[in-house]
Amino acid sequence: MSKSFEAQGIIHSIDETRSYGANGFTKREFVIKLSGEGENPDYPNYVALELIKDKCALMDAYQPGDEVVVTFNLSGRLWNKPGNPEKCFTSLQAWKVEGAGSGAAAGGNFDQFAQSMPNYDDDVPF
């Protein structure tokens, strides 16, 4: 199993889901502009990622301009064609996409829930 990585960024573009081959292999590509700690807005970094198979639907909930945190695996393969130099293809295969503020929002919802609970006396009889 390969190591997973995370990147935070603002969605720049989202491609349509495309099918390849007779088996119906699906892939969807999207591009984020990296944001967060360590990023210099004067020199933006755009990164292309891909979703495969059932993960293609993860981008249905997002649109360009949304800030997301993407969890992905780094994968690569070699390609040899007789008479041509060997090439290495690298891909960032995303498998989890979350809104960048989703963790804070969940905490906020819990705080509102806790505040709405009745204030019971902490003195228990046992």
N, C-alpha and C positions, 0 to 999 in steps of 0.2 A: 504494500500500500504506500502510495506517495504522500509526502508531506502536504498539508493544506496551507494556503496563504490567504490573507485578507487585504482588501484594498477599499478605501473610501473615496467616493467621487460623485460628481454630478453627471447624470446621464446626458450625453451629447446626442446620440442617435440610437435607434433600435430598428434592426432589420426585421423583415418578415420571416416566419418559419419556412424553411425550404426542405424539400424531400430529395433524397439522392438514392439512386440505384433501384433495383427491382424489389429489394426488401423494405423499402419505405423508410430508410434511415433519415431522421430529421435533425436539423441544426438551425440555430438562430444566433446571429451575431449582434453584439451591441458595443458601443464605445462609451467610456466614461472619461471625464477630465478629473484627474486625481485631485483630491482636496484633503484637508486635515493637516495634522502635525507634519512638519518637514517639507511641505510643498510651498514653493515660491510662486505666487500668482503672476509674477513678471515672466516666468518661464513655464507655462502650463505643460503638463504631461498628459497626453491622450493615450489610452490603453484600450485595445480591442480584446474583447472576451467572447466566448461562445458558450451556448447552452446546447446540450444534445438530448435527444430522445424526449422522455417525459418532462425534463427540466425546461423545455422551451416555453412552457406556459408560465414560468416564473415572471417573465417580463410583461405579462398581460396587465398586471396591477400598477405598472409604472409608465411614465412618459418622460420625454426629454425635459430637463430642468430639475427633475427630482434628485435628491441626494440619497445615495444608497451605500450600504456596506456589502461587498461581494466576497464570498468565500469561494476559492477556486483551487484547482490542482494544476500544476505545471506539467505538461506532457510534451513529448517530442518523438519524432521518428526520422529515420534516414530514408532517402529515396535515391535509387540508382537506376539510371537509364543508360544502356550501352552506348558508349561514345561520348557521353556527357559527364561532367564532374559530379561527384556525389553532392547531394543537398540535404540539409537538415531542416525539417519543419518543426516549429515550436507552437504550441497552442496553450491558452489559458482557459481551462474548462471549468466554468462556474457551475456550482451545484447548490448554492444558497444565495439569495438576494433579500436583503432587508432594508427598510427605510432607515436612514441614518439616525433619526430621532426615535425609533421604535422602542428602544430600551428605556429612554427617559419617559416616554409617553406611558408605557406600561407601569412604571413606578408612580407616575402621577395619578393614574387611575386607581391604583391600590390605596394611595393616600386619601383620595376622595372617598373611597369605600370605607376605609378605617374611620374617617371623621364622621360618617353617617351612622356608624354603629352606636347603639345606646351605651351610655357610660354606666357600667355596672360596678358595684362595690367590690373591690379586690379582696375583701375580707371573707374568705371561704370558711365554712364550718368544719372542714376536715383537714 
